Amino acid sequence: MLLRNQWTSSVSGAHCHRSSYQLNSLCNGLKPIVSTESPAPIFGTTSKLASDFPATDSYLGKNKVPDLQKIFQKADGLPVHLKRGVPDRLLYRTTMALTIGGTIYCLVALYMASQPRQQK
């Protein structure tokens, strides 16, 4: 039976499907119809590789990692999320206040929603 996208081979009863490949006489070696070469670039400019840039550029700035490692690895008994001082404490306390406030608000809203409305 010959269908639009299917070709039946008489060799060992195998079914071969047509797609973007050409079929040879025994349906074992498939050859691409489309070119396997890469297409021409769309834009005329080429991109720069990371190795093309010098190792120390002015836009990189100072490496802060060693300083931060000293701060975070100091054995002072503080948790990591509070090691950087006042800004960390403010952020932590604000987050906790919003979390607790949101929880209380949700519980009040659930309580009010669970109460039946009074008929007037």
C-alpha positions, 0 to 999 in steps of 0.5 A: 500500500502506497501512502503519501509519507510512507514507502514499503520496501519489499526487502525483508518486509521493512517499512521506510518512512520519507521525511527530509531524507532520500532513500537508497535502493535498500532503504538502509542508507539515508542521505540528507536532502538539505545541506549539512553546511552551516548557513552564512551569518545573518549579520556581517559582524562576528562576535568576540570571544571571552578570550579576546578581552584582557584579563583586567578591564576597568569595568570589572572593578575590585574583587570583593570575594576575599573580603566577603570570605573573611567576613562570612568565615569569621567564627563569631557565633552569628548566623550567616544571614546576620553577618554583615551587621545593621543592614542584615538585621533590618532586612531580617526583622522586616521580613519577620514582621511582614511574615507574622503580620501576613499570617495574622491577617490571613487568620483574621480573614479566614475567621471572618469568612467562616462566620455567617452573614447576619440578615437585616 
